[in-house]
Structure formats: structure tokens, C-alpha cells
Amino acid sequence: MLYECSSGLLGNGHHLHGISTISFQAWLSQSKRSKDYALPNSSWSQDMMDLYSRFLEMCKDGTWKRIPSYSDTADHVPGKACVHLESLKLANEKERKGTRFFPRNLDTEGVGFEYAMFLNPSEKRMVCLFQPGPYLEGHRGFAHGGSTATIIDSTVGGCAIFVAGRVMTANLSINYRNPIPLGSVVLVDSKVDQIEGRKVFLSCHVRSIDGQTLHAEATALFIQLNSTKSLQQQVSSQ
Ligand SMILES: CCCCCCCC(=O)SCCNC(=O)CCNC(=O)[C@H](O)C(C)(C)COP(=O)(O)OP(=O)(O)OC[C@H]1O[C@@H](n2cnc3c(N)ncnc32)[C@H](O)[C@@H]1OP(=O)(O)O
């Protein structure tokens, strides 16, 4: 996830948990080369379009930032924190051919994860507008619980990346309260609750857009990875 309008997001040159705006700027220009999938397309329902427009409106005063989404995970991680992932991406370009960021793994619009995320930096909060398509079916007519888990993981993950850079999910606990109808639009609302050293604790609620139905609630723990060690080194040393 890339944080647009990075000037003013963290303050010029200011560090927040190891991420600097300078690296955000570099990351901004670098990631702009990739296709952004978090933009309206013909599969978006009127509800999705209305909600998207409402959030775009709230971006105007800088309170919220629209977060683009790409098909490569490396493009979602900011600046310096992304260096190792980026070199991993370049070094393994051949082997990586065909790999895709999981929620961006389908080219046909509307059949899978249709979503757009918005970040509220001062509240350390990430909201995702999610419209599950027919290929995410679990029980007939409803989204598979794994797809709900995926969108929750990505939303809280984006929030954790905002405060801690390169992170991995250590724990994700979900209570499913009401099934999500395919083609409906739900709001995935996550926030950082606490940071303890390398540990980022978050919570998340998935609700219908009228707020009347709670579909799921979750807590998550993300661990900030050691920035001096590449992801590849970490994986091979385990
Ligand atoms: C675009 C962006 C969206 C991305 C969203 C998608 C994210 C993902 O899908 S990530 C994939 C799923 N996750 C994984 O595969 C992670 C697998 N696990 C690991 O690699 C490692 O266990 C990892 C990196 C999480 C932590 O390992 P490591 O860095 O060695 O940390 P470690 O020293 O064990 O633990 C650090 C602290 O966290 C705590 N901790 C670690 N794991 C857990 C856990 N599961 N539950 C509770 N506490 C934990 C430890 O107790 C320790 O606490 P303290 O500092 O108080 O002693």
C-alpha cells in the first residue's frame, strides 16, 4: 500500500517507528510505475461507488488518504523498509513470473476481491471498502470465511505497515458474526490499539454499510521485521 500525499503525512523528514517521509517519497515515485487496482471499475456497485466518493471527499482536507493497491507485495511496503523486498523482487524476477499479491490475483474485474483502502494517519486507522465477487463464494451466495480473513489481514496489515514498516502477521483472531452476501459492500475498519517494541496490536470490525450488521470482528498481532535482515534471509534461517 502506498501512502499518497506523503508530504504532511508524517511531517518532512520526521521518523515514526523507523519510517521516514524521505523513503515514502522515493517509494511514491517508484510505485507509481505499477498499475493501481484500487480504482473504480464497471463491476463496482452503486453502493461501492457512493462510499468511495464519500471517502474521496474526506481526503480533500488531508484527514484521509486513498491507498493504491498493486499486484506485487513489494510495492505496498514503504521506502527503505522495502529495499530487501525490492531486491528480492528483482533478483528472483524469473521465478516470480506469475506470482501475484493474493487479493490482486485475478485480472477479471468484479469476480474476486474488489476493494479500496483509505488511511487516517492521525487515528492510525485503515478502512477498506470491500465488495466480494462470485469467485469468493463459500456457502451459496455468501463470501468464504477465508476471503473475509484475507481482506481483514490485508487491511490490518496495511495499518501495521503504516506504523512499523515491514511486518508479518503473527496472530489473527476472527469472530464471524453474520455472513457477507456476495456482491454486497462492507466496511472493514481497523486501527492500531497498541505498540510494544516490535509488536503491533490491532483490532478490526467488518460491518454492513448502514452499520446495522456486524459481519466479523478481529484482533491481530503484527511483528516488525528486523530491517537489517532480508525477508529471504529470515525465511531461510527459520
Ligand atoms: C500489503 C500488505 C498486507 C499484508 C498482509 C498479509 C500479511 C501476511 O499474510 S504475512 C503471512 C502470514 N504470517 C507468517 O507467515 C508469519 C510466520 N511467522 C514468522 O515468520 C515469525 O514467527 C514472525 C516474523 C512473525 C516473528 O518472528 P521473530 O521476528 O523471530 O519474532 P520473535 O522474536 O519470535 O517474537 C517477537 C515478539 O513477538 C511475540 N510473538 C511472536 N509471535 C507471536 C504470536 N503468534 N502470538 C503472540 N506473540 C507472538 C514474541 O513472544 C516476542 O515477544 P517479546 O518481544 O515480548 O518477547
The ligand as an ORCA input file, in Angstrom:
! r2SCAN-3c Opt
* xyz 0 1
  C       0.275     -5.497      1.558
  C       0.416     -5.772      2.948
  C      -0.636     -6.624      3.582
  C       0.000     -7.824      4.068
  C      -0.998     -8.687      4.814
  C      -0.626    -10.130      4.654
  C       0.318    -10.471      5.770
  C       0.624    -11.923      5.727
  O      -0.122    -12.689      5.185
  S       2.007    -12.429      6.485
  C       1.939    -14.206      6.225
  C       1.465    -14.928      7.448
  N       2.447    -14.793      8.506
  C       3.527    -15.563      8.554
  O       3.759    -16.428      7.731
  C       4.449    -15.274      9.706
  C       5.171    -16.551     10.167
  N       5.890    -16.247     11.409
  C       7.114    -15.703     11.367
  O       7.732    -15.556     10.322
  C       7.695    -15.278     12.672
  O       7.109    -16.026     13.720
  C       7.479    -13.763     12.945
  C       8.221    -12.952     11.859
  C       6.002    -13.381     12.939
  C       8.037    -13.409     14.303
  O       9.325    -13.946     14.383
  P      10.518    -13.105     15.046
  O      10.779    -11.871     14.282
  O      11.659    -14.054     15.222
  O       9.914    -12.641     16.415
  P      10.005    -13.349     17.835
  O      11.311    -12.971     18.440
  O       9.645    -14.801     17.751
  O       8.829    -12.600     18.578
  C       8.887    -11.203     18.838
  C       7.849    -10.928     19.919
  O       6.540    -11.227     19.403
  C       5.910    -12.252     20.190
  N       5.204    -13.146     19.277
  C       5.653    -13.687     18.121
  N       4.696    -14.456     17.552
  C       3.626    -14.364     18.372
  C       2.325    -14.937     18.341
  N       1.911    -15.700     17.317
  N       1.462    -14.638     19.336
  C       1.834    -13.835     20.364
  N       3.073    -13.255     20.457
  C       3.938    -13.544     19.474
  C       7.071    -12.974     20.884
  O       6.624    -13.583     22.098
  C       8.008    -11.816     21.160
  O       7.522    -11.079     22.258
  P       8.537    -10.331     23.286
  O       9.311     -9.333     22.435
  O       7.628     -9.685     24.260
  O       9.401    -11.404     23.842
*
